[in-house]
Amino acid sequence: MFAKLPQTLTAPFGLLTDEAKLAFRSRPQGISKLYTTRHIAETDSYWDQYFTLFDTPSDVFSLISTHDIRRALLDSPENVATLIRVVTSRLFNLVSDHTFPSVPPASMVSYATSFMMTSSTERNATKEVLNSLRVLQRVLPVVFEVEGESNAFELEVLWKKVEVDDEIVPTAPEQAPQFVIEDDDDGSESGHGSNTQSQTPHPKRTKTLPSLGEKLFTCVNDLMFCCGFSLPTKIQVDHYKINYVIWEKGVGSTTDSGPNHAYDYNKTEVLRLLLVLLSRQIYIPPAALFTHPSFYTLHVVRKTPRRDVLTLLCPSGKVPYNHLVFKGEDSRTALVGMCLQVLCVLLDFQSGPARDIVSDSGDATSSSPTAQTNAFRYFLAKLHRTQDFAFILSGIIAILEQQLAISNNLLPGSRKSVPYVPETIVLFWKIIELNKKFRAYLLDSDKAVDVLAYLLCYSLEIKDKPQQHGLCRALSYIIQTLSAESAFGNKLSSPINIQIPTKWVSQGASHGTAGDFMITSIYSIIATTSGSLNSIYPALIIALTNAAPYFKNLSVVASNRLLQLFTSFSNPLFLLSDESHPRLLFLMLEVFNSVVFHHLSDNPNLLYAVITAQKTFEELGTFTLARGLREIQRVQRIKEEQATKAERDRKDSPQEERTSTESAHQEKLRLLMNENDPAFIVASDIESTSSSGEDLEAGLGGHEQTETRPLTSPSSENSPTTSTRTITAVSEKARGKMKARRSLSSDTINGDRMAAAGIGRNGFLPTQEWVTSWQQGLPLDTVMLVISELLPKIQNLQAGRQKANSANAITDFLRSVTLTDILPPVPVLYPRRFVWSDASIVWLTSLIWGGVYVHGMSPLGIWNSTNARLFFVKHTQPQQRQITDAMSSVVGGLFSPTRQRPERSSNQ
């Protein structure tokens, strides 16, 4: 009896079909026939195995390789076209068939029984539908890759429309009268018996059928709302199994059908095919992204009916929850992640006719979507219900809160990051960008400060991970976008309520207000990344400039951090190394000016820090190319002498331990010697990690200034003209107190040009004319007025009091000071908003698709072994586990690296 047990179990259970699957790879009637036999007929039984052989997505992706599809496209392209037609035709027929969907399994017993049904004679319609989806998921990426910018094959197979006689196509009864009128117009020329004749003599009696691609999108949309397949059967109305209802309770819905593993699994399969169809974009180079829009994405964002747009948009806004319950990715988490990816792709799409409409509103130019350009962007901008905003915001905050808890080690044993945090951040960016009412709701709520803290904390967490720098850049633009709102500035004096990890709290001080934490966080991002994040420096400094008019009661630490950023940007080696670097210095001076104009007496700590840095401001006011070069040479000589002395001490000392002790002692003495010189506070930290002038420049330089300058730099009319107006408005008393800037001297030595050639990077050669062009436009006058007015009074206070109580006396004095009779009129606030350009749109598109690509690498490898052209894929050294351990760094567009899914290889 037991000897016969294996034979009796193998066939009916169908769980051990390895022989048939292996035969599919090895036998002539398997996958090899696709590229070895030409012109396989659509009615050939060969195609049946594509619907019945596979049991899981892994079967399809392992048994059908990209090499097989690519070879078939080259050797037998007609077979690939036939495969697509056969699969889609079977899919359309199954969806409308009464046997679909099959009853989903409710338990493990019924789940095993469903496998038994697979090998029996009874047809499993649900399995065939899933296999149809999976085969398309496998074939289409290779078709997209081979086609590239050419669409000939796709136009012929998927987008070709066929004209047929209208009476052959079944029509609804209410449409019959329309055809009767057309028949009456042509009645004198033809009778009813002409239905079977050629369409040529009767052009008015033909009808254009939807293309295969259009029908495929309609079918995919129906499958997402099919009762018994993706929705519970209890909501089915009569015999209509397609019911367009929102999946989850949340945006636009107050009812919840409840989670179901089988339904979630099926939804994920459908969404994966939708994402594959939308991925046509990644096989287009960045330069052609706007001129070669994806037919697939264009159809979804422009041709999808409004009802379907809303039913797709609302459930996709359901943010994931309860991530850390499961060690692996459960079906619920995978579904929500897929929803977020699809939604981010659709909301980001602006190519060809889907581009936002540009409108001129007075002195500003803005762009906005319409229902005809991108319906998903348009309807997201139209959300207005408070309960919907509350649901979205609470979900986003829950994600960021869980991620921060992991960083803060509040969840022991949880080493894996919360999945789909990047997609959540991009979705949040799109919502605040498109929906002004949601942005106002966020900034008016008590959660605005928490959101700012979460974004800054996540930036601090990923700033040292090169594969995450693209996301870090996106975070900087989000912060800049928020900082341009006055409601954001009004929240900066509020305390932070969330628990900030100790590693991100400045030593000797708590994080204090939101303004304090914003300043210290931006300082940490800039000062500790050694130039690897130079592309985001302008956005972060602009955020400080936008927020500066609202700074109140800044702490000592935050005040010093602002001054340290200023002294770093005023370092000659930094200023002279790139043409765009003086812009950062200009912005930092605007930060100080805004504080002086709006809240002078409310910020005694910052005011005192500015006054003590008198020498730095004066030297900047008389800066010349010759002086800058001399300072650079002086610093380099000091470094060379220190290196020579350290090498000599190392050779003289036989003990390695003694050498390390002396080196540490010398470093301490050097820091103490330069403690009072503000130019060394930040610059020395950066110089200590550099071995040459080029490395030092890289500490604050910018590899991507070509792109970031038009995105984040203010317009030219905001700098020199503002400074000129300030000077003309100064009173006579102020003119007497102001230190006049020394005119440029003619003591430039002949060697300046040679010395400058070694400072500039990428062929840039600083000249005295260039230095004069930006140096005279620096808004230094306001700060110099404050210093000249208050410095003598502070010196008198220090001379007349003991050291123990002089600090308190100075603070009290600065809190009571008013300079309204000296300062010029307060300028009008002009926040610098983030402005989209073609380059920034391409960058974000590549960032989003780079993340989707990396997510798709495991477990299926959806786009593996295909040549993506939108971004560059760099693989690390291969490990033993070829799929899950192959980590990739995806470079966004032409400009910056996008992120890689964190810890991808360690947990999968």
MOCORMO-V262986 format. One record per residue. N is the residue number from 0. PSI is psi as a letter, one per 20 degrees, with the letter a starting at -180 (999 if undefined). Layout:
BEGIN
n->{N N}
psi->{PSI PSI}
END
This chain:
BEGIN
n->{0 1 2 3 4 5 6 7 8 9 10 11 12 13 14 15 16 17 18 19 20 21 22 23 24 25 26 27 28 29 30 31 32 33 34 35 36 37 38 39 40 41 42 43 44 45 46 47 48 49 50 51 52 53 54 55 56 57 58 59 60 61 62 63 64 65 66 67 68 69 70 71 72 73 74 75 76 77 78 79 80 81 82 83 84 85 86 87 88 89 90 91 92 93 94 95 96 97 98 99 100 101 102 103 104 105 106 107 108 109 110 111 112 113 114 115 116 117 118 119 120 121 122 123 124 125 126 127 128 129 130 131 132 133 134 135 136 137 138 139 140 141 142 143 144 145 146 147 148 149 150 151 152 153 154 155 156 157 158 159 160 161 162 163 164 165 166 167 168 169 170 171 172 173 174 175 176 177 178 179 180 181 182 183 184 185 186 187 188 189 190 191 192 193 194 195 196 197 198 199 200 201 202 203 204 205 206 207 208 209 210 211 212 213 214 215 216 217 218 219 220 221 222 223 224 225 226 227 228 229 230 231 232 233 234 235 236 237 238 239 240 241 242 243 244 245 246 247 248 249 250 251 252 253 254 255 256 257 258 259 260 261 262 263 264 265 266 267 268 269 270 271 272 273 274 275 276 277 278 279 280 281 282 283 284 285 286 287 288 289 290 291 292 293 294 295 296 297 298 299 300 301 302 303 304 305 306 307 308 309 310 311 312 313 314 315 316 317 318 319 320 321 322 323 324 325 326 327 328 329 330 331 332 333 334 335 336 337 338 339 340 341 342 343 344 345 346 347 348 349 350 351 352 353 354 355 356 357 358 359 360 361 362 363 364 365 366 367 368 369 370 371 372 373 374 375 376 377 378 379 380 381 382 383 384 385 386 387 388 389 390 391 392 393 394 395 396 397 398 399 400 401 402 403 404 405 406 407 408 409 410 411 412 413 414 415 416 417 418 419 420 421 422 423 424 425 426 427 428 429 430 431 432 433 434 435 436 437 438 439 440 441 442 443 444 445 446 447 448 449 450 451 452 453 454 455 456 457 458 459 460 461 462 463 464 465 466 467 468 469 470 471 472 473 474 475 476 477 478 479 480 481 482 483 484 485 486 487 488 489 490 491 492 493 494 495 496 497 498 499 500 501 502 503 504 505 506 507 508 509 510 511 512 513 514 515 516 517 518 519 520 521 522 523 524 525 526 527 528 529 530 531 532 533 534 535 536 537 538 539 540 541 542 543 544 545 546 547 548 549 550 551 552 553 554 555 556 557 558 559 560 561 562 563 564 565 566 567 568 569 570 571 572 573 574 575 576 577 578 579 580 581 582 583 584 585 586 587 588 589 590 591 592 593 594 595 596 597 598 599 600 601 602 603 604 605 606 607 608 609 610 611 612 613 614 615 616 617 618 619 620 621 622 623 624 625 626 627 628 629 630 631 632 633 634 635 636 637 638 639 640 641 642 643 644 645 646 647 648 649 650 651 652 653 654 655 656 657 658 659 660 661 662 663 664 665 666 667 668 669 670 671 672 673 674 675 676 677 678 679 680 681 682 683 684 685 686 687 688 689 690 691 692 693 694 695 696 697 698 699 700 701 702 703 704 705 706 707 708 709 710 711 712 713 714 715 716 717 718 719 720 721 722 723 724 725 726 727 728 729 730 731 732 733 734 735 736 737 738 739 740 741 742 743 744 745 746 747 748 749 750 751 752 753 754 755 756 757 758 759 760 761 762 763 764 765 766 767 768 769 770 771 772 773 774 775 776 777 778 779 780 781 782 783 784 785 786 787 788 789 790 791 792 793 794 795 796 797 798 799 800 801 802 803 804 805 806 807 808 809 810 811 812 813 814 815 816 817 818 819 820 821 822 823 824 825 826 827 828 829 830 831 832 833 834 835 836 837 838 839 840 841 842 843 844 845 846 847 848 849 850 851 852 853 854 855 856 857 858 859 860 861 862 863 864 865 866 867 868 869 870 871 872 873 874 875 876 877 878 879 880 881 882 883 884 885 886 887 888 889 890 891 892 893 894 895 896 897 898 899 900 901 902 903 904 905 906 907}
psi->{g h h i g h h h h g g h h j h l k h g h h h h h h h q h j b h h h h i h p q l p q h j p i h i h h i h i h q h r h h g g i h h o r h h g g g h h h g h m h h h g g g g g g g g h g h g g h g h i q i i p q q p q p i r h g h g h h h h h h g i a i p p n h g g h g g h g g h g h h h g g h h g g g h g c i q j g g g h g g h j p p p p r p h i h p p q q h i i g h g h g g h h h h j h i h q a h i j h j r q i g i m h i j q p p q q r h g g h g h g g g g h h i k o p i g i q q i h j p o c j o i o o n q p g q p c o j q j q p i q q p g g g h g h g h g g h g g g h g h i j h h i j p q h h j h h i m q p h g h g g g i h i p q g g h g h h h g g h i i o q q r l h j h q h a o r h g g h g g g h g g g g g g g h h h o n p c i j q q p p q o n c j q p r q q r r h h g o h g h g h h i i p i p h h g g g g g g h g g h g g h g h g h h g h j k i n p i n i p q p q k g g h g g g g g g h g h g h o h h h g h g g h i r j i g h g g g g g g g g h g h h j h j o h i j h g h h g h h h h g h g g h i i p h h g h i i i i q q p h r o p q h i j p q p j q r i c r h g g h g g h g h g g g g i j j k i i k h i i g g g g h h g h g h i h i j p p l q r g g h g h h g h h g g h g h j p h h g h i i q h i h h h h g g h h h h g g h h g g h h m g i i m h g h g h h g h i k g g g g g h h h k p r g g g g h h g g h g g h g g g g g h g g g h h g h h h h p i p h h h g h g h g h g h h g g g h h h j h i o h i i g h h h g h h i j q i r h h h g h h h j a o h k h h g h g h g i q r q h i i f h h g h g h g g h i p r h g h h h i p p p p p q p r k k p r h j g h h h h h i g q q k j p o p r h g g g h h h h i i p m i g g g h g g g h h h g h h h h g g h h j r q h h j h g h g g g h g h h i q p k h i g q r q p q p p n q o q p p q r g g h g g g h g h g g h g g g g g h i h p i h l g j q j q n p i h r p o o q a p q a g o h g h i o q q o p p o c j g q p a q q p q l h i h i 999}
END
